[in-house]
Amino acid sequence: MIVDPNGNQMHITYNTQYGNWAKANGAIKFPIDTVPEAITYDSPSCQSTTTMCTGSSWQPHAQIVFNSATAASRLTGSACPTFTNSTTYVLNQTMRCDDVHDLSGSSGEAAPTLQALAILNDVQVQVSTT
């Protein structure tokens, strides 16, 4: 949450993709990629510099929605094929064509452990006048 001196609040939510890292006594879940999901603001009934408004007191008139996914929803030209990375993570991870390939099996470089998985497909600005 971001708040100005007058109590006007902006709430930010995130979309997180998780992976698993091998460990002697089991896998550790960790975030691979975190991207903004939505920013909401302009809730006239909420004016607090110290308490985050929730429930019925949070009625924002504006929001920005970031539609992200692990695959592109619109492509120009040919398709972007996916591949499976089975060497970097405990569980197989579906990767996009623009992700780095793990070439360690053929005496090449390994893929980085952390890679951006999310792709921004669309941004929507939604405003309510009531």
C-alpha positions as CSV (number, residue, x, y, z in Angstrom):
1,M,0.0,0.0,0.0
2,I,1.1,3.5,-0.8
3,V,-0.6,6.4,1.0
4,D,-0.3,10.2,0.6
5,P,-0.4,12.7,3.6
6,N,-4.2,13.1,3.1
7,G,-4.9,9.4,3.5
8,N,-5.5,8.6,-0.2
9,Q,-4.4,5.0,-0.6
10,M,-3.1,2.9,-3.5
11,H,-3.2,-0.8,-3.1
12,I,-0.9,-3.0,-5.2
13,T,-1.3,-6.7,-5.6
14,Y,1.2,-9.1,-7.2
15,N,1.1,-12.4,-9.2
16,T,3.9,-14.8,-8.2
17,Q,5.2,-17.9,-10.0
18,Y,6.8,-20.4,-7.6
19,G,9.5,-23.1,-8.1
20,N,11.1,-25.8,-6.0
21,W,14.7,-26.0,-5.1
22,A,16.2,-29.4,-4.1
23,K,17.4,-29.8,-0.6
24,A,18.7,-32.7,1.4
25,N,15.5,-33.0,3.5
26,G,13.0,-31.9,0.8
27,A,12.2,-29.1,-1.6
28,I,12.1,-25.5,-0.7
29,K,9.4,-23.4,-2.4
30,F,10.7,-20.1,-3.7
31,P,9.4,-17.3,-5.9
32,I,10.7,-17.4,-9.5
33,D,9.0,-14.4,-10.8
34,T,6.7,-11.7,-9.3
35,V,5.0,-9.1,-11.4
36,P,2.3,-6.5,-10.6
37,E,-1.3,-7.8,-10.9
38,A,-3.3,-4.7,-10.2
39,I,-3.1,-1.2,-8.8
40,T,-6.3,0.1,-7.2
41,Y,-6.9,3.7,-6.0
42,D,-9.4,6.5,-5.5
43,S,-11.7,5.2,-2.7
44,P,-13.5,8.3,-1.5
45,S,-14.8,6.5,1.7
46,C,-11.3,5.6,2.7
47,Q,-9.0,8.3,4.0
48,S,-6.5,6.8,6.5
49,T,-2.8,7.4,6.7
50,T,-2.3,4.6,9.3
51,T,-4.8,1.8,8.5
52,M,-5.2,-0.1,5.2
53,C,-8.8,0.0,4.1
54,T,-10.3,-3.5,3.4
55,G,-13.7,-5.0,2.8
56,S,-16.6,-2.7,2.3
57,S,-14.6,0.4,3.3
58,W,-12.3,-0.2,0.2
59,Q,-14.3,0.9,-2.9
60,P,-11.8,2.1,-5.4
61,H,-13.0,4.0,-8.4
62,A,-10.0,3.2,-10.5
63,Q,-7.8,0.3,-11.2
64,I,-5.0,-0.7,-13.5
65,V,-5.0,-4.4,-14.3
66,F,-1.8,-6.1,-15.6
67,N,-2.8,-9.3,-17.4
68,S,0.2,-11.6,-17.3
69,A,0.8,-15.3,-17.9
70,T,3.5,-17.7,-18.7
71,A,2.6,-17.7,-22.3
72,A,1.9,-14.9,-24.8
73,S,-1.7,-14.5,-25.8
74,R,-1.0,-12.7,-29.0
75,L,1.9,-13.3,-31.3
76,T,3.1,-11.6,-34.5
77,G,4.3,-14.1,-37.0
78,S,5.0,-17.7,-36.1
79,A,4.2,-19.4,-32.8
80,C,6.6,-19.3,-29.8
81,P,7.0,-23.0,-28.9
82,T,7.5,-24.0,-25.3
83,F,10.0,-26.5,-24.0
84,T,10.5,-28.4,-20.7
85,N,13.4,-27.6,-18.4
86,S,14.0,-30.8,-16.4
87,T,17.5,-30.0,-15.1
88,T,17.3,-26.7,-13.3
89,Y,14.3,-27.3,-11.0
90,V,13.1,-30.3,-8.9
91,L,9.9,-30.4,-10.9
92,N,9.8,-30.0,-14.7
93,Q,9.2,-26.4,-15.7
94,T,7.5,-25.3,-18.9
95,M,9.6,-22.6,-20.5
96,R,8.9,-20.2,-23.4
97,C,10.9,-19.9,-26.6
98,D,12.5,-16.7,-25.3
99,D,13.9,-18.4,-22.1
100,V,17.4,-19.6,-21.9
101,H,18.0,-23.3,-22.7
102,D,19.9,-25.5,-20.3
103,L,22.8,-26.8,-22.4
104,S,24.7,-28.5,-19.5
105,G,23.8,-31.9,-20.8
106,S,25.9,-31.3,-23.9
107,S,28.9,-29.7,-22.2
108,G,27.4,-26.2,-22.5
109,E,26.3,-23.7,-20.0
110,A,23.5,-24.4,-17.6
111,A,20.4,-22.2,-17.6
112,P,20.2,-19.6,-14.8
113,T,18.3,-20.9,-11.7
114,L,16.1,-17.8,-11.7
115,Q,14.5,-16.8,-15.0
116,A,11.6,-14.4,-15.7
117,L,8.5,-16.5,-16.5
118,A,5.8,-13.9,-16.7
119,I,4.9,-12.1,-19.8
120,L,2.7,-9.0,-19.9
121,N,-0.2,-9.7,-22.3
122,D,-2.4,-6.7,-21.7
123,V,-2.9,-3.6,-19.5
124,Q,-6.4,-2.3,-18.7
125,V,-7.2,1.0,-17.0
126,Q,-10.7,0.7,-15.5
127,V,-12.5,3.7,-14.1
128,S,-15.9,3.9,-12.3
129,T,-17.8,7.2,-12.0
130,T,-20.1,5.9,-9.3
